[in-house]
Amino acid sequence: MTSSTLTTVQRTALITGITGQDGSYLAEYLLGKGYSVHGLVRRASTPSTERIAHLLDHAQLHLHYGDLSDGGALRDLIARLAPDELYNLAAQSHVHVSFDQPEYTVDVTGLGVVRLLEAVRGHMRAGGKPVRVYQAGSSEMYGSAPSPQSETTRFQPRSPYACAKVYAHLQVINHRESFGLHASNGILFNHESPRRGEAFVTRKVTRAATRIKLGLQDKLRLGNLDVARDWGYAGDYVRAMWLMLQQDEPGDWCVCTNRSATLREFLDLAFGRLNLDWHKHVELDPTLYRPADVHDLRGDASKARRELGWEPTVSLEDLVALMVDADLLLAQRERMLAAP
């Protein structure tokens, strides 16, 4: 599969979920390539643009209020912007929350993708230029399937979030095969960074470890420590998203490091960087276990390496160090503000 010929004409990209971890890194990446970047932001009483605050003054960044639950607004926005590329990164993406809010999760994470695809299809049927679509899939779709997981592994989802992602994944394939859309699925395994939300376990660990180091807290409550995940760096993974939409033909690709580690090993790395023994600070909390857990996610990125020329550049050890160092600075500022 070969890359499309690039032109000197400025391209336009629309990113849903631009204020999230991946959205912020992707916006940086595309702005660096000279794109005009438009981001979809949910209207809220408290704006949540912290991750893209450093980009807000960029002349080529434009934000629009919208929501994946509003198909009419999505159709209007796509017709008005006529983007060359659409990256759907928006979702209710917290697995544990999806058990408590299954209907909302399915509506946004699953049906929201159909609304986007239909908006693109309607735009093109009305004579608009073709729009290339990237859909953010998830390794959670594999669920209890044995590792390593690849593009040919059967999905066995174990949460409402994972079920919604499988539905979205199949809808992308259906629109691609039925209507000729250039729509691709990126099946991204866990990817982290200092911008990861604090509700996610990796950031919960690095945030707590640094606060414990500075005496700001003493204990960290966690659930199952034996789960294993294929953890990579979010900055690497947005590059794979872009590469998918540069291909002449759309497709589906796994993006991962081909290595998994347990949460215990992640704790070893994070607390070890601070010369702490996590065993003295971590408490197991049965309420944090999932109703149906996913025990081992480890991907096979052979297809992405072969067809996209993509390789991860940040090891797990370097990723944890990056996150711990960033959170240590945050904890130091927190301690300064708390000082009398």
N, C-alpha and C positions, 0 to 999 in steps of 0.2 A: 504494500500500500504506500503510495507516494504522497508527499505534501503538495498542496495546491500552490500555484504560483502566486507570490505576494506582489501586490501593487503598491505604488506610492500614494494612492488615494487613502485619506484618513478613514479608518473603519470605526463603526459605532457598535458598542457592546451594551447590552442591558443585563444587569446582575440583580437577581432577586436575592434577598438575604445579604445585602452588601454590608450591613452593620455587624455581621457575625465574624467569627474567626476567619473562615475561608474567604468570605466576601471581601474582607479588608486586604488580605494578601493578594487576592485576584485583582482587585482594583489597583493596587500598587503596581502589579505586574503589567497590566494592560496600559495603564497611564505611561509606564516606562517604555512601552512599545509605540506610543503615539496615538493610542485610541482615544476617541471621545467616549467616556464611560458614564452611563446612566445607571442609577441604583434605585431599586424599589425599597421604600422604607414604610413600615407600618406606622400609622398615626397613633401616638400614645400620649398620655398626660405628661410623661417624663421622657423627653427624647433620649434615645440610646445610640449615640453616634461616637462613643468614646474610642472605639477601635479605629475609626477613620477620621478622628479629629485632626490629625496631621495632614490630611488630604483635602479638607473642606475648602481651602482657599485655592485649590488647583483649578485653573481656568477650564479644564476639560472634564471636570467632574460635576455631574448634575444629579440631584436627588428628586425623587417623585414619591408622593404618598400613594400607597396602594396596598393590596392584600390579595393573597391567593384565593381567598373565599369570594372575591368579587370578579366574576367573569367578564361583566360588561366593562368595568374599568380596565381590566387587562387588555381586552380587545381594543379599546380606545387608545391606550398607551402604545401598544405595538403598532397600530396603524399610524399614529402620530410620529413615533420615533423611527420606524422602519429600520430596526437594528440589523446589522450584518450577523451578529452573534448574540445569542441569548443563553445565559448561564443561570440555571435554576438551582440556587443553593438554599432557598427558603424552605423551612419545615418546622414542625414541632419535633425537635431532634433528640429530646432526652428520653431514653428508653424507659427508665423507671416511671417517669411522668406519664408515659403512654398507657400504662396499666390503670392509672387513675383517671385519665382523660382519653379514652379510646375513640369516642366519636369525633372529638375535636382533632385528634391526631390523624385519623383517617381522612377527614374533610380537607385539612390543609396539606398533609404530606402525600396523600393519594389523589383525591379528586382535584386538588389544586393543580397538579401536573396536567390532568386532562383539560382543565380550563386554559392553561397556557398553550398546550398543543393545539387546541381548537382555535385559540386566538391567532396563532401563527398560521394555521391552515386557512382560516377565514381571510386573513391579510393577503395571503398568496393567491387565493381564489379571486380576490378582488383586483388582482393585477399588481400587487405589491411585490417587491423584490424578494428573492428567497432569503429565509432566515435560518441560520444553522443553530441547532439547539443542543445544549449540554444538560443532561439530567444527573443530579448528584445521587447516585445509588449508595448503598451501604453494605459493608461486610456482614452486618446484622441479618441480612436476608438469608445467609447461609445457615444461621441458627445451629442446629445440632448436626449438620453435615460434617463428616470427618475431614480433617485437614490433611494436606494443604488444599485450599479451595481455589478454583479457577473459574474461567468463564463458562466451562461446561459442567460445573458442579451443580447438582439439583438443589434448589432453594428449600430450606426447611425452617421457616421463620418461627421465632419463639416469643414474639411480643407484638402488640398492636402496631408499634412503630415499624417493626420489620415487615409485617404483613402489608402495611400501607406502602412501604418502599418497593416491595415485590409487585404490587398492583401498578405503581407508577412505572417501574422498569418494563413491565409487559405492555403497558399502554404506549410507551415510547417505541418499542419494537413494532407494535401494531400500526401506529401512525407512520412509521418509517416504511413498512412493507405495503400498507394499504394505500397511502397517499403520497409516497415519495418524498417525505420530509427528510432533510439531512439532520437526523436526530440521533444522538449518541448517549449511551449510558456509561458513566464512570463508576465502577464498583470500588469505592475507596474504603480501604481498611482504616483502622483508627489512626488519626493524625492529630498531633498536638502542637502546642506552641505556648509562649507566654501570653498569648491572647485567648487561650482556651477559657471558656466560661468556668467559674469556680464551682459550679454544680457538677462538673464532670470529674471523674475520680482522679485523673492524673494531676489536674490543677488543684484539686482538693488536697492531694498529697503534698505537692511542692509548696503550696500556700501554707499549709499547717506546719510542715517541717521548718520552714524559715521563721514562722512565728514562734514555734517552740524553741528554736535556737536563740531567739532574742528575749525569751521569757514572757511573750505575749499570750501564750496559751500552753497547756500542758499535755492534753490528750487529743487524739484523733480517732473518731469512730468510723469504722469501715465494715463492709459486708464480707463477701466471699473473697478471700485472699488467693485462692487457687485458680481463679479464672486466668486464662492466658490470651493475650492480644498481640496482634502484629502492629506495633506502634511506629509511626513515621512522623516526619516533620511537615506541617501544613504548608509551609512555603514551597517545599518540593512538589507537593501534590497539586497545587493550583497550576503549576507549569504543565502537568499532565493533562489537566482540563483543557488548557489552551491548545495543546498539541492535537487533541482529539478533533477539535473543530477546524484544524488546518488540513485534515485528510481529505482526499478526493471522495472517498466513500465513508459513510458513517458506520459505526459499529459499537461494540461493547468491550470494555477493557477493565481488567483488575489493576488497581494501583496499590502497591504494598511493598514491604521490604523483604519478604520471604523468610522472616524470622519472627518468632513469637516469644514473649516473656510473660511470666506470671506477675500478678500484682505484688506478690512477695518480692520478686526480683526488682520491680520498679521501686519498691520501698527501700530495698538495699541500696540502690543507686542514689536515690534522692536524699535519704538520711545520711548515707555514707559520705556524700559530698560535704556535708556539714559536720562530719565526725560525730554523728549521733547514732544511738542504737534504737531503731524504731520499735523493737520489742518492749521497751520501757514506756512507750507513749501511745501505742495503737491498741484500741479496745474494739473487740468484735461486737457488732450490733445486729442481731437477727432481723430487725425491722428493715435493714438496708439490703437484704437479700431480695433478688427478683422472684416473683412467683414461678417463673420458668427461666432458668439461667442458661446462658450460652457459655460453654466451658473453654473451647479452644478455637480461636480464629487465627489462622496463618495462611497467607495468600501465596499465590504463584503469579508473579508479574512477567512471566516469559513473553507473553503476547505484547504487552506494552513495551518491553525492551526491544523486541524484534520489529514491531510495526511503527511504534512512535519514536523509537530512539530515546526512550525515557529511562533514567536511572535515578534512584534516590541518592542524595549527597550527604545527608546527616544521619549518623548512626544513633542508636538508642542512647548510648552513653553520652554522646554530645548533645542530644535533644534534652535529656534530663538535666544536664549541666546548664544548658541555656535557660531552661525554665526555672531551676533553683536560683540561679544568679539573678534573674529578673525579679523573682519574688522576694529575694533577700533585700534588694533595693526597696521594694514596696514595703516590706516589713520595717525596714529602717526608717522610712518616712513616717510610717504609722506610729512607731515608737517616739519619734521626735514630736509629732503632733500631740501625743498623749502626755508628754512630759509637762510637769507643772511650770 
